[in-house]
Amino acid sequence: MASSVTHHMLARPSFEAPVKLLIVVAPYYKEIADALVDGARSEITASGATSELVEVPGALEIPSAIAMAERLSNYDGYVALGCVVRGATTHYETVCNDSSRALTLLGLQGLNIGNGILTVENMAQAEERANPADMNKGGGAASAALHLVALARKWGGRRTTAGFKPEADSLLLADISKGSSPA
């Protein structure tokens, strides 16, 4: 006899200031990746946030791309998307464990990351989980990132900009660092 399981979904967070997320996707299984991205973008848009998308070769490169973006850009959070299907070798365990561990370590350093890297036994499981009309794991990963952004803003304040540094602020900082006072 199958038991009935219910899942509690948190209410969508709201934001007083703009939120910009970076979606990092490994499109090795293109149809699965596209469905994950569609689900993520729908959730991001529904929350009033914006996003950019970058592609990387595989799931192992997703944490590196997120770490690079954190150092070199200014995103409020990140959505990690991809799919790893079990094969005949131990490569599956390596990719699943290492990508998940790296994302967790980045999260523990303060990055707001929603992990939507599917780890499945077969393509049928991947299709079910990626489908925005079914399990919508791309949307779930975006939701997780947005909830973490909301917590970070609640506890630590928001970043001064959402994804870019206005030229006026840059010039003002340059003048101040040269010893000039703003006019």
Summary of the structure (lengths in Angstrom):
residues: 183
radius of gyration: 18.5
end to end distance: 74.9
largest distance: 75.5
contacts: 573
relative contact order: 0.19
helix: 48%
strand: 16%
